[in-house]
């Protein structure tokens, strides 16, 4: 009977150890699977995602921090009726995974804003609406340089990501 009690006590301890290491391993596994962002369209009705410096359609989407330049992110929606799209700004690490910064640390303004800029197509075979966001704007100003993602969602539902668009805000720290 004594050996049985000792055996059960050891089994409880082993189960706790196994559970501890299993949870520890899962935490590393989850941490290793952080979402890595890229410019991507998630909706079948969205076409022609573009991100560039406003006024230069062929530019890389990168602006200097606190400059007058603006990033323009635009896309076409093949649904001919306007929809309620909003956007969020995400600050990323060097590898385009989400950083640990709070939105108040990397930007001023609100981090969920409605897209008000859109135009209906005119005299086209397929009707569409062109939406665009210029950054920084009256609602969003950047405080720090880094990799950023603009995430567009539909009807304020964070589970309905329509697209993500990557861009860079840099600061010149060293002259060449």
HUMODA-V7957 format. One record per run of one state. SS is the DSSP state (A for helix, B for strand, O for the rest). FROM is the first residue (numbers start at 0). LEN is the number of residues. Records with the same first field share a line. If there is no record, write none. Layout:
# HUMODA-V7957
SS: FROM-LEN / FROM-LEN
This chain:
# HUMODA-V7957
O: 0-1 / 32-3 / 36-3 / 41-4 / 53-8 / 64-6 / 77-7 / 92-4 / 98-4 / 109-3 / 114-2 / 120-8 / 135-4 / 142-3 / 154-2 / 170-6
A: 1-31 / 102-4
B: 35-1 / 39-2 / 45-8 / 61-3 / 70-7 / 84-8 / 96-2 / 106-3 / 112-2 / 116-4 / 128-7 / 139-3 / 145-9 / 156-14
